[in-house]
Amino acid sequence: MTFTLLIATRKGAWFAKSADRKRWTLHGPHFLGHQVHHLLRDPRDGKTLLAAVRSGHLGPTLMRSANGGKTWQESKKPPAFAAGEARGRVVDHTFWLTPSNAQEPGVWYAGTTPHGLFRSEDAGVTWQAVSGYNDHPQQKTWAGDDKQGTPDGPKLHSILVDPRDGNHLWLAMSGGGVFESRDRGQTWTPCNKGVDMDFMPKLPEGEFYEFGHDPHCVVMHPAKPDRLWQQNHCGIYVIDRPEQVWRRVGRNMPKKIGDIGFPMVVHPRDPDACWVFPMDGGSVWPRVSIGGKPAVYGTRDCGASWQRFDKGLPSAQAWWTVKRQAMCSDGAAHVGLYLGNTGGEVWASRDEGRSFRCLFRHLPHIFSLSMAES
């Protein structure tokens, strides 16, 4: 077994490889000096890599490798809104990449800033707009201003494809909320019941805001795809479809820690197990580890209780956080967890979070981590 950790950063991309998860070698950089927002290997063919790249000089594009990263070619037609479209939207960068399910080899989805959804049917060579979302008459109402939102622009992320049905899609918008399609993106329905909006006026008991939410990360469990986990600007939630209302299981986190963060990772086999990385979401949203003491929190009972994991992590004066794409796992018998932080460090656990060690330091600010196994 070979474990390959794909590391995307503000200044390029690296690969870290290991046969035993004890000794790692770092390879790279690729795209040095360019922002790489997301980097994934296609699990269906085990060799195609897609990288969402933004150059300060050339702007946003997608890079593609058909040989595991030995050579790269630019997409012939990367995600882009039509020139001169009515709202004047222009892709600033591709933020999120998702391969479709095993029944749709070569199909990928991409989410952009500003909010845009695009699909490729040729393994990333060319991309087409999903007009059912991009041109939906309610899209601007759902998503808000095309140029404002999160600090570096609104994000369409957490694109999920049901492994049983390629027509069944989910996406999340920061801001906007979580939305579902059952017709391959032609029509969309908000799915935000039960999710708090602490930054809006409180509604009467039982009422909710249909859209305008700020999900940070939404994950579908691979073994139980009707279960979705959500790390939101306003807490940690879980839902079991066809239920309609999210449950805020983050209320069970320690009060001094709270349930605000960016990433979440589910156990590859146990649908009741999940890990999060809390951050300081105080009045000015410093987006750092709470008290300068980073820790992972995990649950084994679907959020009814949470356990702190910080062995090996810095015990003080560590003012970094982990972004929504920068936490991942492997599929080993004892699941490995991996964190890439805003300080350019990669931390790893070989025992499901019980202990961590630093694999690499001095990399640029890390945007995403993903694991490829072969």
N, C-alpha and C positions, 0 to 999 in steps of 0.2 A: 504494500500500500504506500502510495506517495501522497502526501498532503501538500497542497500548494495554496499559500495565502496570497491573495491578490490585493495589493495595497495601493489605493488611489489617494493622491494628496494635492495640495494647492500648487505644488511645483513639479509634478510628474508622477510616475507609477513605478512600483517595484514588485517583484515576486519573491516570496520566501518559501523555501522548499525543505521538507523533512520526510524521512522514512519512518521515524519512530516518535515524533512529536517532542523529542528531547533535544536533538541537535538540528539547528536550522541554518541554512545558508541564504544570504540575501543576494538577489540578482537584479540588475538595473543600473541606472534608471532608464525608463522609456518616457518619451515626451518631456524631457527635462525642461523645466521652466513654464510648462503649460498646466493649467488647472485641469485635473481629471476628477470629475464629480462622481463617476460610477464606473466600475470595471468588473465584468462578469465573464465566466466561461460557460458556454452552453452545455448543460448537463445531458442533453440528448445525444450529442455527437462526441463530447469530451475533448474537442480541439478548437472550436470556434470561439474567439474572444471578441467582445465588443467593449470599447472604451468611449465614454462621453467626455470629449476634450474641448477645452476652450482656450484659444490662444489670444493673448492680449493684442496681437497684431492682426491675426486672420479671423478672429471671432469663433463662433461655435461650430463644431462639426462632430462626426463620429468616426472613429478609427476601428478597423476590423482586421483581425488576423485569422487565417484559416489553418495555421500550423502551430498553435499554442503560444504565439507571441514571438516567434523567430523573426517574422517580417510582418509589416503592417501596411494596409492600404486605406486611404480615405474613402468613406462611403460616396458613391457616385451622386446620390441625392439624399443628403442628410435631412433630418426633420426641419421643416420650415413652413411658416404660414405663407399663403399665396401673396405674391407681390401686389400691393395696392388694395388689400382686403379692407373692408369697410371700417374696421376698428383700428387699423394701423398697427396690428400686432407684429412684432418681430422677435424671433427666438433669441434670447440672450445666451442661454445655454441649455443643453439637455441635462436634466438632473437625475433621471431615474431610468433604468433599463430592466425589462422583465422578459424572459423567454416564455412563450406559450407552453401548453402542455405537450405530452409525448405524442398525442394524436395529430399535432400540427408542427411537424419538423420544419425548421426554417422561419417560423413566424415569431416575431418579437414585437414588444410594445415599448414605447418611450414616452416619458413625461417631461415637460419642459417648463422653463420660466420665460415669459409668463405662462399661465396655465394653458397647456396644449397637450393633446393626446395623438400619438402617431403610431402607425403599424408598418412593419416590414414583413414581406412574405418571401424574401430571398436572402435570409440570414444576415440582414443589415446592410445589404448593398444599396438598396433604395428604400425610401420611406414615403408613406402617404398619410395625409391627415385623416383622422377618424372624424368625419364631418358630423356624425351623430352627437358627438360631444362638442367639438370645437365651434360648431355653428348652431348648437342648440339655442332656441330662443330665450331660455332661462339661464344660460351659462354665465353671462355677465352678472346677473342678479345673484346667482349662487356664489360666484368666485370674487366678486367685487372688482376693484380697480386693477387694471392690467399691469400697473407699474408699481403698486405699493403692496405691502404685506409683510412677509418676513424680512429680516434686515437686508438681504441681497436679492429681494424680489419674491413674488408669490411662486409657490412650488406645486406641481402636480406629481405625486409620488405614490408609493405603495400600490402599484398596479398588480392586481392578483388575478390569476386565471384558474378556474376550477379544474382540477386534474381530471374530473369526470366528464366535463362539458366545456369545450372551448368557446361556446357562446356566452358563458356565464363569467362576467368580469366584475371586478371591484376596482375602485380607485379612491384616493384621498387627495384633498386639496388643502393646502395651507396658504390662506384660509379658504374656507368653504364648507368642508365636512367630508363625509364618506358617502359614496354613491355606488349604486349597483346597476348592472345591465344584464339582461338575459337574452339579448339578441345581437351579441357581438359588437356592442357599442352603438347601435342605432338609436336606442332610447335609454334614458337613465332615470333612476329614482333615488331621492335622498334617503339615507339610512342613518339617522342621527338621534332617534328617540332615546331618551334617558341620559344623553351626554350633557354635562353641565357647560354653561358659558359664564364663567365668573366675571368676565369683562363686560357683560351686558346686564341690563336691569333684570332683577329676579322676577320670574313669572309665577303665577299662582300654581299651587300644588297640582301636579298631573299634566301641566302644559310644558311645552318645550319649543325651542327654536328649530325650525325645519332645516335651516342652513346657516352658514356664517361661522361654523365651528373651526377649530384649529387642530386637526389631528396631526401628530408628529410622526407616527409610524403605525401601520396596520399590518398584521401578520395572519396568514391562514395556516392552520395546522395541517401538515402534509398527510397525516394518517386519519384526520377527522376534519375534512375541509368545510364542514358546516360550522366549525368553531373558529371565530375570529377574535384576535386579541388587539387591543388598541392602546397605544400610549398617546395621550392627548395633552394639549396645553393645560387642560383642566382635569387631569387624573388618568388612572389606569382602568380599562374596561374590558369586558369579555361579553360575547354574545354567541348563542347557539341557535343557528337558523333551523327552522323558520321563525324563531322568536323575533319580535320586532323591537325590543327594548334592550339597550346595552345595560349591563350591571357594573357599577363602579366598585370593583374589587380592590382598588387602591385605597379605599377607606380603611382597609385592614393593615396598611403600612404603619410603622411607628409615626406618631404625630410629629415628632421633632424632625423627621426625615421628609414626610409628605409623599406624594405620588406624582411628582412632576419630573419629566426627563425627556429624552429624545428616542433612544433605541429600545428595542425589545427583541428577544430571541426565544423561540419555543424549542422545547426538547424534540428531537426528530422522531421519537417514537411514543412518548407519553404526552397525551393532549392536555393533561392537568398541570404540566410543568412548564414554567416560563421564567426568564430572567430579565431584569431591567437595570438601568444605571441611573439612579436619581441624581438630579442636579438642583442647584439653588434657583428656585423660581420666585424669589422674593419680590419686593415692590419695584425694584429696578431691573429685575431679571438679569443678574450677573452671569448666568449660564456657566457656573463652575461647580466643582464638587462641593458638597455641603460641608462648611467649616474647613475646607482644605483637606478633607479626609475621604478620599474616593472609596466607594464600595459598590459591589453588585448586590442586589437583593433578588432572591429566588423563591418561587412557590412550587409546591408539589401537590397542592389540593385546590387548584383552580382559583387561587387568590384568597382563599379563606384565611391563610396565614402566610407570613413572609419571613425569610431567614437572611440575615446579613452575612455577606462573604467579603472579607477584606484581608485575609491572611496573605502576606507578601506584598500587598499594595502599600503605598506610602501612608504613614500614620499621621502626618501633619504637613502643612505648607505645600500641598499639591493642588494647585488651583487650575485644574484642567477639567474638561468634560469630554463626553463621547457623543458624536453626532449620530443622526438616525440611521445612517448606512454603515457605521463604523463599528458594529458589534455583530459577531457571527459565531457559528458553532460548526463542529464537524460531526460525523456520524459514527465515531468510534464507540466501542462498548461502554467505556467511560467517556461521556461526551466532553469534548474540548470546547472551551469558550475563549474568544479572542476579542480584545478591545484595542482600538486605535484611537489615540486621543489628540486633542488640539495642541498638545505640546510635542507632537511628533514621535511618540512612543507607542510600541506595540506590546501589549501584555497578554499572557496566555495562561490558561488553566487546563490541566489534563485530567482533572477530577471533578468536573461539573461545578466548578466555582469554589471548591473548598480551599484552594490555595492558588496563588498567581505568582508568576515571575515575568520580568521584563525581557522580551526577546530582542528588541532593537530600540535604540535611542537616536536622537538627532536627525530624524527624518523631518520633512516639512509637515505642517498642519495636515492631519489625516482626515480626508472626507469619507472614505468608505473602505471596508474590508469585506472580502468574500472568500469562501473556502471552495477549492476544487480538489476532489479526491479521485485517484485513479490507481 
